[in-house]
Amino acid sequence: MLRRGFFCARSVVRMSSEKAPAVQKVATVDNQVTHTGQTFPEGDFRMNRYLGGKKKALSARWAIDMIAEEPVIMSTQRRHMCDGTYGGLNQAVGHPRVWINLDDGEIHDCSYCGLRYQMIKKEDK
């Protein structure tokens, strides 16, 4: 029974010696640069995903610009603990507690969320 079904399916397949014509469509969309710098050259096959009116979903507000707008957080302590909650992050997103050394008085940023911290100098108190 199985053998008979196999032959039936095989006989339905149409064999042809002609090659199918290659599709030569190339998407013509505006090639916006993403926050990672990704852009495609003209005629790149990866642009075909934007055929049919599809567009890149890009935000005009990049995270690096948004974190630069945040003011520097002043601290009276030599070491400051950052867990991302000052910037409004939920604890569930995975930001661990990071201790930032502020002894030198320079601005230091958190390597996870990008918030910047600086120690208040004694003469500024």
Rosetta blueprint (number, residue, H / E / L):
1 M L
2 L H
3 R H
4 R H
5 G H
6 F H
7 F H
8 C H
9 A H
10 R H
11 S H
12 V H
13 V L
14 R L
15 M L
16 S L
17 S L
18 E L
19 K L
20 A L
21 P L
22 A L
23 V L
24 Q L
25 K L
26 V L
27 A L
28 T L
29 V L
30 D L
31 N L
32 Q L
33 V L
34 T L
35 H L
36 T L
37 G L
38 Q L
39 T L
40 F L
41 P L
42 E L
43 G L
44 D L
45 F H
46 R H
47 M H
48 N H
49 R H
50 Y H
51 L L
52 G L
53 G L
54 K L
55 K L
56 K L
57 A L
58 L L
59 S L
60 A L
61 R L
62 W L
63 A H
64 I H
65 D H
66 M H
67 I H
68 A H
69 E H
70 E L
71 P L
72 V L
73 I E
74 M E
75 S E
76 T L
77 Q L
78 R L
79 R E
80 H E
81 M E
82 C E
83 D L
84 G L
85 T L
86 Y L
87 G L
88 G L
89 L L
90 N L
91 Q H
92 A H
93 V H
94 G L
95 H L
96 P L
97 R L
98 V E
99 W E
100 I E
101 N E
102 L L
103 D L
104 D L
105 G L
106 E L
107 I L
108 H E
109 D E
110 C L
111 S L
112 Y L
113 C L
114 G L
115 L L
116 R E
117 Y E
118 Q E
119 M E
120 I L
121 K L
122 K H
123 E H
124 D H
125 K L
